[in-house]
């Protein structure tokens, strides 16, 4: 194990699923977990994206997105995600 490596504890079922995913992608479990971790944005990164998007909409299109509109959009995404999960 490299000096900057560490370990994480997951259930056996999760470890087996991760191992299957890694094998299907022809990568290591370590590389798969690193890819998953780096591709999932943090709350701060999402907030930054939201702010940048609002600035672009305002500056280039004269559209001001309100907090209420943003909340409605989030609720819509949750409904859509729920439908996809049920399908």
Buried (B, 14 or more C-beta within 10 A) or exposed (E): EEEEEEEEEEEEEEEEEBEEBBEEEEEEEEEBBEBEEEEEEEEEEEEEEEEEEBEEEEEEEEEEEEEEEEEEEEEEEEEEEEEEEEE
